Amino acid sequence: MATSLQEIKKDYEGSCKLLRIAESKYINAALNKLMEKSDIDLDRLDLSFRGNDKLLCDKRLEDSDVNALVDCLKDKSNLYRLDLKYNSISNDGALFVADLLQNNSSLCYLDLQMCDITEEGAEHIAKALHNNETLMGLRLTGNKIGNRGGMHIAGALQINSGLVNLDLNECDLTMESMIALSTVLRSNHSIQSINLGRPLLYSVQEETQVHLGQMLSINNTLRELNLMKVHVCDFGAERLAAGLYENSSLVELNLSCNRITRDGVRFLCDMLEKNTTLEILDLSYNRMEDEGAGHMARALQCNFTLNSLNLKYNHLHGKGLRLIADAMSINSSLDILYLWGNHTDEEEVAIPVHELISNGRLLARNTDVMTYVVDERIYMAELPNGPRKNYYTQPVDYEVKVTNEAILAARRHAEESGQSQGEGMVEEGNIQSPTDLPATQPNAIEVDA
């Protein structure tokens, strides 16, 4: 039987008395706000105690508050999602959260973004994951768990078979933990989305990209890979492209904010000519230039699965944009294109974009630029569109395997225009099932005591 919010509040008050802890005004205000709603699904309870919600309370949750909250929630069989982002939760609070993971058998999604958890807290959570099979989404973005914390998480992934989405963005991972995670993903059959953005890498030899490329050639369950700010250069792009030749599952690849030039783009475009699964590619904040745009235009004439392409801030001039625009007249699948941040002050850049928008090939909701004419000259302006624009402020819906709002917009456009989803659009369940992996297992990930 589903536990009501009134019962949860009563149990919370009892836990505070038992632990001799003052009740949190924020928790009480959040529960009262939820009880005012009439559309609450008590069978899949979604509790949000975000520390940046200043409308409810101006004080963030601390470890003692989490202790009382966990004490009243760990026996609730209808707890589905728990959002604790932006709170003052340290390693002691992570220990309480780990206790929740070990004792609650219904929690599916846990958000601990931007708390104060370090390597010790990551160890507590990783050990809890050894025996937890219900948690599907874990977000640790912005917690400085470092190398040891990343190694503990990698060790947990060797045992855990339930986690589907893992976000380790801005967690100060190092080369050792990045390689450990890449190694574990060779044999892990459950992870479908992983964010490894902004690690602390000091080597220029791109060892991490070599291991990630090898992982992609073996793993056939991963659907989304975020490698933003991973110091990918041209050699690393070549290694990733080599792995994607043999990959049959990856749908979204984020390579933004790296050091990929026209040579690295050429390797990726050679891969795109043969790849039939990748639908979202983010190359923003690199240095593609016009020659790289020529390689991309060539790939777009052969690839009919790519649906979203982000080329923001890639030093493109009019020649490169013209090549992309001409390729889109042939390509029927690419519906979403982001271009702001290139040499948009040049009219020769605005002209091909203006043609794409005016003839309906590129819809305003599927791009981040608009064009207008003043004194018979075409200018460009920025639109507030783009992928992951609410990444740090809104909860992630882990149930959506491809987390890109623009893809859904493109699907709606296809339905409105009468286009069948079989023509260049994504269909639910169209990804191949995992193939049998080699019997050999990667070396066990060990963490020094």
Salt bridges, closest charged atoms under 4 A:
ASP11 OD2 - LYS76 NZ 2.99
ASP46 OD2 - ARG81 NE 3.41
ASP75 OD1 - LYS76 NZ 2.90
ASP83 OD2 - LYS85 NZ 2.96
ASP99 OD2 - LYS74 NZ 3.38
ASP111 OD2 - LYS85 NZ 3.19
ASP111 OD2 - ARG139 NH1 3.59
GLU119 OE2 - ARG148 NE 3.94
GLU120 OE2 - HIS124 NE2 3.80
GLU123 OE2 - LYS127 NZ 3.15
GLU123 OE1 - HIS152 NE2 3.76
ASP167 OD2 - ARG139 NE 3.55
ASP172 OD1 - ARG198 NH2 1.97
GLU224 OE2 - ARG388 NH1 3.62
ASP270 OD1 - ARG298 NH1 3.22
GLU273 OE2 - ARG298 NH1 2.13
GLU289 OE2 - ARG287 NE 3.42
GLU291 OE1 - ARG262 NH1 2.85
ASP326 OD1 - ARG322 NH1 3.63
ASP335 OD1 - ARG361 NH1 3.65
GLU346 OE2 - HIS317 ND1 3.23
GLU355 OE1 - ARG322 NH1 2.89
GLU399 OE2 - ARG44 NH2 2.76
GLU399 OE1 - ARG81 NH2 3.90
GLU416 OE1 - ARG365 NH2 3.61
GLU428 OE2 - ARG411 NH1 3.15
